[in-house]
Amino acid sequence: MLAVFRKELADHLASKRFYIFFILVLAAAIFATYIATQTIRGMVTEDTEFIFIIIFTASGEAMPFSFLFFLVFFIPIISIALGFDAINSERNSGNLSRLLSQPVYRDAIINGKFLAGLAVLAIIVVSIIAIVAGLGLRIIGVPPAGEEVLRLVGFALISIVYGASWMALAILFSTLFKSATTSMLASIGLWVFFFFFMSLIAGSVTKDPALQAMIMRIAPSTLYGEATSTLLMPELDPMTASMLRTATGRLPTPLPFSQSLLLVWPQLVSIIALAAICFAVSYIRFMREEVRAT
């Protein structure tokens, strides 16, 4: 498995696909960070806590999207690109039969491919979060507190797990369909359905907000958004907090990190379960598949 992992990791890091997605997400993240830092200057007061992590959630009038929104949008695309042709491309090229003719177990192949894709995803997510944090530190000049660092670490881990669920889904389609194009279209189609149409379906099924939220939680993007928002926004957003301070003379007490973890635990377990189910099905399918020499 280690040999397959190293080979797949080297292929991913040397591919044009990796650099294109990294530059695309990095450019969007830098732009979102710049807009956020400009917005923070007019929102933050002396009593505002967790100033540093506001960079990741704040948006502006010029661009009503935060850095967090871009991750919700781009992480599935990157994950799908890393996994949609993991199995069927090897099968169609004949490399799979030649590889299995060597003393290599089947589970080492699929496990190595999944772990290599997960490692590349982790490199992208951690690098971009670190770059955005560095830019924010340089622009606003406020270093993060210890709890803010913990929240950013939790944010990075949840983002990686979120990407792993989409990668496991893409690998599943890669084992189910012989064509890499078909598996890519199936993965993208499911992403479009969850991201764009799930809210419309929930609104048409019921008018009850609680039931709508329950239906929306079928989508991994909803679970990820709820989990990361709870971690990165332990108190009300700065604008609402300022209004509350004007009305009551005090700011809301932010949740401690341990309480935020308890709140996001159900969403995190759901995302992990989704990734585990998709990978387990693809694993069983791949292990039972008949591979013939071509």
MARKOL-21172 format. One line per field, with one value per residue: residue number from 0; residue in one letter; x, y, z of N, C-alpha, C in turn. Coordinates in steps of 0.1 Angstrom, whole numbers, always signed. Layout:
kemar	[NUM|...]
loke	[A|...]
n_x	[X|...]
n_y	[Y|...]
n_z	[Z|...]
ca_x	[X|...]
ca_y	[Y|...]
ca_z	[Z|...]
c_x	[X|...]
c_y	[Y|...]
c_z	[Z|...]
***
This chain:
kemar	[0|1|2|3|4|5|6|7|8|9|10|11|12|13|14|15|16|17|18|19|20|21|22|23|24|25|26|27|28|29|30|31|32|33|34|35|36|37|38|39|40|41|42|43|44|45|46|47|48|49|50|51|52|53|54|55|56|57|58|59|60|61|62|63|64|65|66|67|68|69|70|71|72|73|74|75|76|77|78|79|80|81|82|83|84|85|86|87|88|89|90|91|92|93|94|95|96|97|98|99|100|101|102|103|104|105|106|107|108|109|110|111|112|113|114|115|116|117|118|119|120|121|122|123|124|125|126|127|128|129|130|131|132|133|134|135|136|137|138|139|140|141|142|143|144|145|146|147|148|149|150|151|152|153|154|155|156|157|158|159|160|161|162|163|164|165|166|167|168|169|170|171|172|173|174|175|176|177|178|179|180|181|182|183|184|185|186|187|188|189|190|191|192|193|194|195|196|197|198|199|200|201|202|203|204|205|206|207|208|209|210|211|212|213|214|215|216|217|218|219|220|221|222|223|224|225|226|227|228|229|230|231|232|233|234|235|236|237|238|239|240|241|242|243|244|245|246|247|248|249|250|251|252|253|254|255|256|257|258|259|260|261|262|263|264|265|266|267|268|269|270|271|272|273|274|275|276|277|278|279|280|281|282|283|284|285|286|287|288|289|290|291|292|293]
loke	[M|L|A|V|F|R|K|E|L|A|D|H|L|A|S|K|R|F|Y|I|F|F|I|L|V|L|A|A|A|I|F|A|T|Y|I|A|T|Q|T|I|R|G|M|V|T|E|D|T|E|F|I|F|I|I|I|F|T|A|S|G|E|A|M|P|F|S|F|L|F|F|L|V|F|F|I|P|I|I|S|I|A|L|G|F|D|A|I|N|S|E|R|N|S|G|N|L|S|R|L|L|S|Q|P|V|Y|R|D|A|I|I|N|G|K|F|L|A|G|L|A|V|L|A|I|I|V|V|S|I|I|A|I|V|A|G|L|G|L|R|I|I|G|V|P|P|A|G|E|E|V|L|R|L|V|G|F|A|L|I|S|I|V|Y|G|A|S|W|M|A|L|A|I|L|F|S|T|L|F|K|S|A|T|T|S|M|L|A|S|I|G|L|W|V|F|F|F|F|F|M|S|L|I|A|G|S|V|T|K|D|P|A|L|Q|A|M|I|M|R|I|A|P|S|T|L|Y|G|E|A|T|S|T|L|L|M|P|E|L|D|P|M|T|A|S|M|L|R|T|A|T|G|R|L|P|T|P|L|P|F|S|Q|S|L|L|L|V|W|P|Q|L|V|S|I|I|A|L|A|A|I|C|F|A|V|S|Y|I|R|F|M|R|E|E|V|R|A|T]
n_x	[+8|+20|+38|+20|+7|+28|+33|+9|+6|+28|+21|-3|+7|+24|+8|-10|-36|-36|-22|-37|-62|-53|-42|-65|-83|-67|-65|-92|-94|-76|-87|-112|-102|-91|-113|-127|-110|-111|-137|-138|-125|-145|-163|-154|-150|-136|-143|-147|-144|-123|-112|-94|-103|-125|-119|-122|-149|-162|-177|-181|-196|-189|-183|-204|-196|-179|-147|-152|-174|-163|-147|-167|-178|-156|-141|-156|-153|-126|-121|-136|-123|-99|-106|-124|-115|-100|-101|-114|-98|-74|-83|-92|-69|-55|-36|-44|-48|-22|-9|-21|-11|+13|+29|+8|-17|-53|-67|-46|-43|-67|-69|-44|-47|-69|-59|-37|-50|-64|-43|-32|-54|-55|-30|-36|-58|-48|-26|-38|-54|-34|-20|-40|-45|-19|-19|-41|-31|-10|-23|-43|-30|-33|-26|-35|-53|-48|-71|-83|-65|-68|-95|-91|-75|-94|-112|-97|-94|-121|-127|-111|-122|-147|-140|-130|-154|-166|-146|-146|-171|-167|-148|-163|-182|-163|-156|-180|-187|-175|-165|-145|-154|-182|-183|-173|-193|-215|-207|-203|-229|-244|-232|-241|-268|-271|-260|-273|-300|-311|-321|-343|-359|-364|-378|-401|-412|-420|-432|-423|-397|-379|-382|-375|-347|-339|-342|-324|-301|-294|-277|-242|-228|-244|-242|-214|-213|-228|-212|-187|-193|-202|-178|-162|-176|-181|-196|-222|-224|-202|-217|-243|-237|-227|-251|-266|-251|-254|-281|-284|-262|-242|-221|-228|-219|-193|-192|-172|-144|-146|-174|-183|-172|-188|-212|-208|-203|-224|-228|-202|-198|-218|-208|-184|-195|-209|-187|-174|-193|-196|-170|-167|-186|-175|-151|-158|-171|-149|-132|-145|-147|-142|-112|-98|-71|-60]
n_y	[-12|+12|+17|+20|+43|+62|+64|+73|+97|+111|+113|+129|+153|+161|+166|+187|+192|+194|+219|+237|+237|+244|+270|+283|+281|+294|+320|+328|+327|+346|+369|+369|+372|+397|+413|+407|+417|+444|+448|+442|+463|+482|+471|+459|+464|+477|+458|+435|+400|+373|+383|+376|+352|+361|+368|+346|+343|+367|+389|+412|+442|+444|+418|+394|+370|+348|+336|+311|+303|+299|+276|+257|+255|+249|+227|+202|+200|+198|+175|+156|+157|+145|+119|+108|+92|+72|+43|+33|+45|+32|+6|+8|+15|-8|-11|-20|-48|-56|-47|-61|-86|-87|-91|-77|-67|-64|-47|-30|-14|+2|+14|+27|+46|+61|+72|+86|+106|+118|+129|+148|+165|+174|+188|+209|+222|+228|+244|+266|+276|+284|+303|+322|+329|+340|+362|+376|+382|+398|+420|+430|+430|+418|+392|+357|+343|+317|+300|+306|+296|+269|+266|+271|+249|+229|+236|+232|+204|+195|+204|+188|+163|+167|+170|+144|+129|+135|+127|+99|+93|+99|+80|+58|+60|+57|+30|+19|+27|+22|+41|+70|+95|+93|+86|+111|+129|+119|+123|+151|+159|+150|+166|+192|+188|+186|+210|+232|+225|+213|+230|+242|+219|+213|+236|+233|+210|+213|+239|+243|+255|+240|+214|+218|+224|+199|+183|+196|+189|+165|+170|+171|+196|+213|+202|+206|+234|+241|+230|+243|+270|+271|+266|+287|+310|+317|+335|+358|+374|+402|+425|+421|+417|+442|+457|+445|+452|+479|+480|+466|+471|+453|+426|+395|+364|+345|+311|+286|+267|+239|+236|+244|+223|+202|+209|+207|+181|+161|+168|+164|+137|+127|+134|+119|+94|+93|+94|+70|+50|+53|+48|+22|+7|+11|-2|-29|-35|-32|-52|-75|-74|-87|-88|-87|-95|-73]
n_z	[+0|+7|-14|-36|-26|-25|-53|-64|-50|-60|-87|-85|-74|-94|-115|-139|-132|-104|-99|-113|-99|-73|-77|-86|-63|-45|-55|-53|-25|-16|-26|-13|+13|+13|+9|+32|+52|+47|+54|+81|+94|+97|+113|+137|+172|+203|+221|+208|+204|+193|+169|+148|+136|+123|+98|+82|+79|+73|+50|+22|+7|-19|-26|-18|-5|+16|+27|+38|+23|-2|+2|+8|-17|-35|-24|-28|-56|-61|-47|-61|-85|-78|-74|-94|-115|-104|-103|-127|-148|-146|-151|-178|-192|-189|-170|-145|-146|-151|-128|-108|-114|-103|-70|-54|-34|-37|-20|-12|-34|-37|-12|-11|-32|-23|+1|-9|-24|-4|+11|-7|-8|+18|+19|+1|+15|+41|+34|+20|+40|+59|+43|+40|+67|+72|+55|+66|+91|+84|+73|+91|+115|+140|+161|+163|+191|+215|+216|+192|+174|+179|+170|+143|+136|+141|+121|+98|+99|+98|+73|+57|+62|+51|+24|+21|+21|-3|-21|-16|-26|-53|-59|-55|-77|-96|-95|-101|-127|-160|-177|-173|-178|-174|-147|-137|-145|-131|-105|-104|-111|-89|-70|-79|-76|-47|-39|-52|-56|-34|-14|-27|-30|-3|+5|-11|-2|+25|+48|+73|+92|+108|+99|+73|+77|+86|+63|+46|+58|+47|+26|+22|+21|+37|+62|+66|+64|+87|+108|+105|+107|+133|+146|+138|+143|+173|+187|+181|+148|+141|+135|+144|+170|+178|+176|+196|+218|+218|+224|+249|+263|+267|+255|+238|+254|+242|+230|+247|+234|+238|+241|+216|+201|+210|+199|+172|+168|+160|+133|+123|+128|+110|+85|+85|+86|+61|+44|+51|+44|+16|+8|+18|+3|-23|-19|-14|-38|-56|-46|-53|-80|-113|-129|-160|-182|-207]
ca_x	[+0|+29|+43|+9|+5|+38|+32|-3|+9|+37|+13|-11|+15|+31|-2|-15|-49|-33|-18|-49|-71|-46|-41|-79|-88|-58|-69|-105|-92|-69|-97|-121|-96|-89|-127|-130|-102|-117|-150|-135|-121|-156|-172|-147|-148|-126|-149|-150|-135|-120|-111|-87|-111|-136|-113|-127|-164|-167|-179|-183|-206|-184|-184|-211|-192|-168|-137|-158|-183|-155|-143|-179|-180|-145|-136|-161|-148|-112|-121|-141|-112|-89|-111|-134|-109|-90|-101|-117|-87|-64|-89|-93|-56|-48|-26|-49|-45|-7|-5|-26|-3|+24|+25|+2|-31|-63|-70|-35|-45|-78|-65|-33|-52|-77|-50|-29|-59|-67|-31|-32|-65|-50|-20|-43|-66|-40|-18|-46|-58|-23|-18|-51|-42|-8|-23|-49|-22|-2|-31|-50|-20|-38|-23|-46|-52|-47|-84|-85|-56|-75|-106|-86|-71|-106|-118|-90|-97|-135|-127|-105|-132|-157|-135|-129|-167|-168|-136|-151|-182|-161|-141|-174|-186|-152|-157|-193|-188|-163|-160|-141|-163|-195|-182|-171|-206|-223|-202|-207|-244|-248|-228|-250|-281|-270|-256|-282|-314|-316|-329|-355|-367|-368|-388|-413|-418|-426|-429|-418|-382|-372|-383|-366|-333|-336|-341|-312|-289|-290|-266|-229|-225|-252|-235|-201|-215|-232|-201|-176|-199|-202|-164|-155|-184|-186|-205|-230|-216|-199|-227|-254|-232|-227|-265|-270|-243|-261|-295|-284|-250|-232|-219|-231|-208|-190|-191|-158|-140|-152|-188|-184|-170|-200|-223|-205|-200|-233|-225|-189|-201|-226|-199|-175|-203|-211|-174|-172|-203|-192|-157|-169|-193|-165|-141|-164|-172|-136|-126|-153|-147|-134|-103|-92|-60|-64]
ca_y	[+0|+24|+19|+26|+56|+71|+66|+81|+110|+118|+116|+140|+165|+165|+168|+200|+193|+199|+233|+245|+239|+251|+284|+288|+283|+304|+333|+332|+329|+359|+380|+369|+377|+412|+419|+405|+426|+457|+449|+441|+476|+490|+462|+455|+474|+473|+447|+423|+389|+364|+392|+370|+342|+368|+369|+335|+343|+380|+392|+427|+446|+442|+404|+389|+356|+347|+325|+298|+299|+294|+263|+249|+254|+243|+214|+190|+199|+193|+161|+148|+157|+136|+105|+103|+82|+64|+29|+30|+48|+20|-6|+10|+15|-21|-11|-27|-62|-58|-44|-73|-98|-86|-94|-65|-70|-54|-36|-20|-5|+12|+21|+36|+56|+70|+79|+96|+117|+125|+136|+159|+174|+180|+197|+221|+228|+234|+254|+278|+282|+290|+315|+332|+334|+349|+375|+384|+387|+410|+432|+436|+432|+412|+378|+349|+338|+302|+293|+309|+286|+256|+266|+270|+235|+221|+240|+225|+190|+193|+206|+176|+152|+170|+166|+129|+123|+137|+118|+85|+92|+99|+67|+48|+60|+52|+16|+15|+30|+19|+53|+81|+107|+90|+88|+125|+135|+115|+130|+166|+160|+149|+179|+202|+186|+189|+224|+242|+222|+208|+240|+243|+208|+214|+246|+229|+199|+218|+253|+242|+257|+229|+202|+222|+222|+185|+178|+202|+182|+154|+175|+173|+210|+218|+197|+212|+248|+243|+227|+253|+282|+271|+267|+300|+321|+313|+345|+364|+381|+415|+436|+418|+419|+456|+461|+440|+460|+492|+479|+461|+476|+442|+417|+381|+356|+335|+297|+280|+257|+226|+236|+244|+209|+194|+213|+203|+167|+154|+171|+158|+122|+124|+135|+108|+82|+93|+90|+56|+42|+54|+40|+7|+2|+10|-12|-42|-36|-34|-65|-86|-72|-95|-81|-95|-89|-68]
ca_z	[+0|+7|-28|-43|-20|-30|-67|-66|-45|-69|-99|-82|-72|-106|-126|-141|-125|-90|-99|-117|-88|-62|-81|-86|-50|-38|-60|-47|-11|-14|-29|-2|+25|+11|+11|+46|+61|+46|+61|+95|+100|+101|+122|+149|+182|+213|+229|+199|+206|+181|+157|+138|+128|+115|+84|+74|+78|+69|+35|+20|-3|-33|-28|-6|-3|+25|+24|+41|+12|-13|+6|+6|-31|-42|-19|-35|-70|-60|-42|-72|-95|-74|-73|-103|-124|-96|-107|-141|-157|-145|-158|-192|-197|-188|-159|-134|-147|-150|-115|-100|-117|-94|-56|-49|-30|-42|-10|-12|-45|-35|+0|-14|-40|-14|+11|-16|-27|+9|+14|-16|-4|+31|+15|-4|+25|+51|+28|+17|+53|+64|+36|+43|+80|+72|+49|+76|+102|+79|+70|+103|+126|+152|+161|+169|+204|+216|+213|+178|+167|+181|+161|+129|+134|+139|+109|+88|+100|+93|+58|+51|+63|+42|+11|+20|+18|-18|-28|-15|-35|-66|-61|-57|-91|-105|-95|-107|-141|-167|-183|-164|-181|-168|-132|-134|-147|-120|-93|-106|-111|-75|-63|-83|-69|-33|-37|-58|-57|-21|-7|-34|-26|+11|+6|-17|+6|+38|+52|+86|+92|+115|+90|+61|+81|+87|+49|+41|+64|+38|+18|+30|+22|+48|+75|+67|+67|+101|+116|+104|+112|+148|+151|+134|+149|+186|+191|+170|+139|+147|+133|+153|+184|+180|+178|+209|+228|+219|+230|+262|+270|+269|+243|+241|+258|+232|+235|+247|+223|+241|+238|+202|+196|+213|+190|+158|+168|+152|+119|+120|+127|+98|+73|+85|+82|+47|+37|+54|+37|+2|+6|+21|-9|-34|-15|-16|-53|-62|-42|-59|-94|-121|-137|-170|-189|-220]
c_x	[+9|+34|+32|+6|+15|+37|+20|+0|+18|+30|+4|-4|+22|+21|-6|-28|-47|-30|-29|-58|-65|-46|-55|-84|-80|-62|-82|-103|-86|-79|-107|-115|-94|-103|-130|-122|-106|-130|-148|-132|-133|-166|-167|-146|-138|-130|-150|-139|-134|-120|-104|-95|-123|-132|-120|-142|-169|-168|-181|-194|-202|-184|-191|-208|-179|-158|-143|-167|-175|-151|-155|-181|-169|-140|-142|-156|-134|-112|-126|-130|-101|-93|-119|-128|-99|-90|-104|-106|-76|-70|-89|-79|-49|-38|-30|-46|-30|-3|-9|-18|+9|+20|+20|-13|-41|-66|-59|-37|-55|-75|-54|-38|-61|-68|-41|-38|-62|-55|-29|-42|-61|-39|-26|-50|-58|-31|-26|-51|-46|-19|-28|-48|-30|-11|-32|-41|-14|-10|-37|-41|-24|-35|-34|-43|-51|-59|-87|-77|-63|-87|-102|-82|-83|-113|-111|-93|-111|-135|-121|-115|-143|-153|-134|-143|-169|-158|-141|-162|-177|-155|-152|-179|-175|-151|-170|-194|-175|-157|-157|-150|-177|-194|-180|-185|-215|-220|-206|-222|-249|-244|-237|-264|-281|-268|-266|-297|-320|-325|-342|-365|-372|-379|-401|-420|-426|-423|-424|-402|-374|-371|-374|-351|-330|-334|-328|-300|-286|-278|-253|-225|-232|-245|-222|-203|-219|-220|-190|-181|-199|-188|-159|-164|-190|-195|-213|-220|-213|-210|-239|-250|-231|-241|-270|-263|-250|-274|-294|-272|-240|-232|-223|-218|-205|-189|-176|-156|-146|-167|-191|-182|-182|-211|-221|-203|-211|-231|-212|-191|-208|-217|-190|-183|-206|-198|-172|-181|-199|-179|-159|-176|-183|-154|-146|-166|-159|-130|-133|-153|-138|-125|-96|-81|-65|-52]
c_y	[+13|+27|+25|+41|+66|+74|+75|+96|+118|+122|+128|+153|+170|+168|+183|+203|+199|+214|+242|+248|+246|+266|+291|+291|+293|+318|+338|+334|+342|+370|+381|+375|+392|+419|+418|+415|+440|+459|+449|+454|+484|+483|+460|+467|+469|+460|+434|+413|+381|+372|+384|+360|+348|+369|+358|+335|+356|+381|+407|+429|+443|+427|+398|+374|+357|+336|+311|+293|+293|+279|+253|+246|+246|+230|+202|+189|+194|+178|+152|+147|+147|+122|+100|+92|+74|+50|+27|+34|+37|+8|-4|+10|+1|-22|-19|-42|-65|-56|-56|-86|-98|-89|-82|-69|-60|-43|-26|-10|+6|+20|+31|+48|+66|+78|+89|+108|+125|+134|+149|+170|+181|+190|+210|+228|+235|+245|+267|+284|+290|+303|+326|+338|+343|+362|+383|+389|+399|+422|+438|+437|+427|+397|+370|+345|+323|+295|+295|+299|+272|+255|+265|+256|+227|+224|+233|+210|+186|+194|+194|+164|+154|+167|+151|+123|+124|+128|+104|+83|+91|+86|+56|+48|+55|+37|+11|+16|+27|+31|+64|+93|+105|+92|+103|+132|+131|+122|+145|+168|+159|+161|+190|+201|+190|+204|+234|+238|+217|+218|+242|+231|+209|+224|+242|+218|+204|+233|+254|+244|+246|+217|+205|+220|+207|+179|+183|+195|+169|+157|+176|+187|+217|+214|+204|+227|+250|+240|+238|+266|+283|+272|+281|+312|+317|+323|+350|+371|+395|+425|+434|+420|+433|+462|+457|+448|+473|+491|+475|+465|+465|+433|+403|+373|+345|+321|+293|+270|+244|+225|+236|+230|+200|+197|+208|+188|+159|+156|+164|+143|+118|+125|+123|+95|+81|+89|+75|+47|+42|+46|+25|+1|+0|+0|-26|-45|-39|-47|-76|-85|-82|-86|-90|-88|-85|-67]
c_z	[+0|-6|-36|-39|-26|-45|-70|-61|-54|-82|-96|-81|-85|-118|-127|-134|-111|-90|-104|-106|-76|-65|-81|-72|-42|-42|-54|-32|-8|-16|-18|+11|+24|+14|+26|+55|+59|+53|+76|+101|+104|+110|+136|+159|+192|+220|+221|+202|+193|+168|+145|+129|+120|+100|+76|+72|+73|+54|+34|+9|-17|-36|-16|-3|+6|+20|+27|+30|+1|-10|+4|-8|-38|-37|-26|-49|-70|-56|-54|-83|-91|-74|-84|-113|-117|-101|-122|-151|-157|-152|-173|-199|-197|-177|-147|-134|-145|-135|-106|-103|-109|-80|-49|-46|-35|-32|-9|-23|-41|-22|-3|-22|-32|-5|+3|-20|-15|+13|+6|-12|+9|+28|+10|+7|+35|+46|+26|+30|+60|+57|+39|+57|+80|+66|+59|+87|+97|+77|+83|+115|+139|+152|+167|+183|+204|+212|+198|+170|+168|+171|+147|+126|+132|+126|+97|+87|+94|+78|+51|+51|+53|+27|+10|+16|+3|-26|-27|-24|-49|-69|-63|-71|-100|-105|-101|-122|-148|-173|-172|-166|-174|-153|-129|-135|-136|-107|-93|-105|-97|-67|-66|-76|-55|-31|-41|-56|-43|-14|-13|-30|-12|+13|+0|-9|+18|+40|+66|+86|+98|+105|+77|+65|+82|+73|+43|+46|+56|+30|+27|+31|+34|+61|+77|+70|+82|+110|+117|+109|+127|+153|+149|+139|+162|+192|+179|+161|+145|+146|+142|+167|+187|+183|+192|+220|+229|+226|+245|+270|+273|+256|+247|+244|+248|+238|+236|+236|+226|+238|+223|+195|+198|+203|+176|+157|+159|+137|+114|+118|+114|+86|+73|+81|+67|+39|+39|+46|+22|-1|+8|+9|-21|-31|-18|-31|-60|-59|-49|-74|-101|-130|-147|-177|-203|-229]
***
